[in-house]
């Protein structure tokens, strides 16, 4: 009987601990998450795509940037529908002639379900040149998205 009581107490403590963990991590929204969105609009096609970034975790946190058809700021990156740049803290881009040129150091997977008349072109810039481009992007008509 004493053994059964000990098991019941241990199970009760375990369930209380699990309940508390679920309450803390599920109930409270993450106020440290910051989302930025920039609309890229084509007059010719009367269509928009969006550059979106999500940063979380404070100073040493994480960040992801996506190119998406959706303007929804509540998003989880979806590589089948969006160009996803993990661990990116910025993106250099230029929109011209209904083409969004992305200057990147690594290609994102081209999503199979990304539907747009706006052409998204990824241009690889070698690491040795990327820093120079980052320092001179304005003079080249390139934009910086964070």
Secondary structure, 3 states (H helix, E strand, C coil): CHHHHHHHHHHHHHHHHHHHHHHHHHHCCCCCCEEEEEEEEECCCCEEEEEEEEEECCCCCEEEEEEECCCCCCCCCCCCCCEEEECCCCEEEEEECCEEEEEECCCCCCCCCCCCCCEEEEEECCHHHHHHHHHHCHHHCCEEEC
